Every structure is written in C-alpha cells, then in structure tokens.
Amino acid sequence: MSTDKTTASVDDGEVEPDSTEVQALRKRVEELEESIADLEGGDDQQKMTIVATQGSFDMAYPPLILASTAAAFGWDVVVFHTFWGLDILHEEKSKKLKLSAVGNPNMPVPNAVAALPGMDTMATKMMQKKIDENGTATIEELIDLSLESGVDLQACQMTIELMDYDEDDFYDGVTTGVGAATAIQHMAESDVQLLV
C-alpha cells in the first residue's frame, strides 16, 4: 500500500489524504493486513482432546487408536485419562485390564451367565486371542505408538491421588500432574473433543 501523500483538489469536493479520517483509515487497513498475515502464517494444525474415563480392556483401545491415528495425520492430540481410564496408563494395571461380560450388549451370553465367576477372565482371553490372531496391536504397543507419534497422554493428578498411585507407576513419557483446568483449556482450543 502506497503511503505517498497527495493533495486532492478541495474544489472537487474530495477530502485531503492527510486528514484525520484518512489517517485512521490507513491505520485500520494496516491492522487488517497484519491480521491477514498472522492468519496465513498462523498455526493451522488441528487439535483433538480425548477424555478417557473407562479402564476396561475393550475401552482402552478406542482412545489410543483414535489418538495415534490423528497424530499420524499431524494433529496435536491430548488424551486426558481420569478415574478408571487412568489404569490404561498404569504399567502394571494396564496388563491386567479385563473385558466386562456383564451389561455388555455385544456379548453373546445373558447377564445371568455373564455374572458367573470367571466370565470376565474368559471373555478377556477370548478377545486377546482374537487380537493376537488378527495381528492387532496390544495396549502397550498402542501406548508406545501414541507417545512416539507425539500424543500427550495425560494422567489426572486428582485421580492419581485418589487411587493412591505413584507417578513412577506410569509408562515413561506419560504426563503426570495434570489437572482438569489444563484439560479444559486444551478442549477449548480443540477442533474435536471426545469423551470415551
């Protein structure tokens, strides 16, 4: 934009370029040009926040698969694990997660049978066998893949204290000490927010 000062003829009824109105207009145009430049050069990386609240074997997969896939597409991804979802990040507990047969509409057995002792263990072993046969990644492999892809796997500090866990109990690379306010801030900035 040219800033040359020229004076229009007053007789033509035009305003002189050096007038206060024109200077304000020039300033506003410059501000708009800067805003456009900021938008063009700004961060257009998409963001996703997933809140993982369930720690059963079958519910460990959705947040990790979604997170690692989004990260593979270049998204900035945070998975905030709270309450039972925290067990997914707990090194020892994540290896002992079970599939709940009771109340699971996809289990081909009635709840009365599903409630029998040992049914959760049997259902979990059946699912693990299917995962092995299919070549599907394990929970531990998905955690490693997510971390390697830049996913921020967060452990809720309040839940750590509530469950009396130690921060050293979690996989290396897991972010501990995160509160709900931090999670909410990322959610507010995210293009996609999921509760799993």
ChimeraX attribute file (.defattr): number of C-alpha atoms within 10 A of each C-alpha:
attribute: neighborCount
match mode: 1-to-1
recipient: residues
	/A:1	7
	/A:2	5
	/A:3	7
	/A:4	7
	/A:5	9
	/A:6	9
	/A:7	12
	/A:8	13
	/A:9	10
	/A:10	9
	/A:11	7
	/A:12	7
	/A:13	8
	/A:14	10
	/A:15	14
	/A:16	15
	/A:17	16
	/A:18	12
	/A:19	10
	/A:20	10
	/A:21	12
	/A:22	13
	/A:23	12
	/A:24	11
	/A:25	11
	/A:26	16
	/A:27	12
	/A:28	12
	/A:29	13
	/A:30	13
	/A:31	12
	/A:32	12
	/A:33	13
	/A:34	12
	/A:35	13
	/A:36	12
	/A:37	11
	/A:38	11
	/A:39	11
	/A:40	10
	/A:41	9
	/A:42	10
	/A:43	8
	/A:44	9
	/A:45	11
	/A:46	16
	/A:47	20
	/A:48	23
	/A:49	26
	/A:50	25
	/A:51	19
	/A:52	25
	/A:53	20
	/A:54	20
	/A:55	23
	/A:56	19
	/A:57	20
	/A:58	16
	/A:59	19
	/A:60	27
	/A:61	19
	/A:62	12
	/A:63	26
	/A:64	26
	/A:65	17
	/A:66	17
	/A:67	29
	/A:68	23
	/A:69	17
	/A:70	19
	/A:71	24
	/A:72	15
	/A:73	11
	/A:74	14
	/A:75	20
	/A:76	21
	/A:77	26
	/A:78	24
	/A:79	26
	/A:80	28
	/A:81	27
	/A:82	23
	/A:83	17
	/A:84	14
	/A:85	24
	/A:86	26
	/A:87	28
	/A:88	32
	/A:89	25
	/A:90	19
	/A:91	15
	/A:92	13
	/A:93	15
	/A:94	21
	/A:95	15
	/A:96	14
	/A:97	20
	/A:98	22
	/A:99	23
	/A:100	20
	/A:101	24
	/A:102	17
	/A:103	13
	/A:104	13
	/A:105	10
	/A:106	7
	/A:107	13
	/A:108	9
	/A:109	15
	/A:110	13
	/A:111	14
	/A:112	9
	/A:113	11
	/A:114	20
	/A:115	15
	/A:116	11
	/A:117	9
	/A:118	11
	/A:119	17
	/A:120	18
	/A:121	16
	/A:122	16
	/A:123	17
	/A:124	21
	/A:125	14
	/A:126	13
	/A:127	16
	/A:128	18
	/A:129	12
	/A:130	12
	/A:131	13
	/A:132	12
	/A:133	9
	/A:134	9
	/A:135	9
	/A:136	12
	/A:137	14
	/A:138	15
	/A:139	20
	/A:140	16
	/A:141	12
	/A:142	19
	/A:143	26
	/A:144	17
	/A:145	20
	/A:146	24
	/A:147	20
	/A:148	13
	/A:149	20
	/A:150	18
	/A:151	26
	/A:152	20
	/A:153	23
	/A:154	23
	/A:155	28
	/A:156	23
	/A:157	20
	/A:158	15
	/A:159	19
	/A:160	20
	/A:161	12
	/A:162	10
	/A:163	13
	/A:164	9
	/A:165	15
	/A:166	11
	/A:167	17
	/A:168	11
	/A:169	14
	/A:170	21
	/A:171	19
	/A:172	13
	/A:173	15
	/A:174	18
	/A:175	18
	/A:176	16
	/A:177	15
	/A:178	17
	/A:179	16
	/A:180	13
	/A:181	9
	/A:182	13
	/A:183	19
	/A:184	13
	/A:185	11
	/A:186	20
	/A:187	20
	/A:188	14
	/A:189	13
	/A:190	18
	/A:191	14
	/A:192	13
	/A:193	17
	/A:194	13
	/A:195	12
	/A:196	16
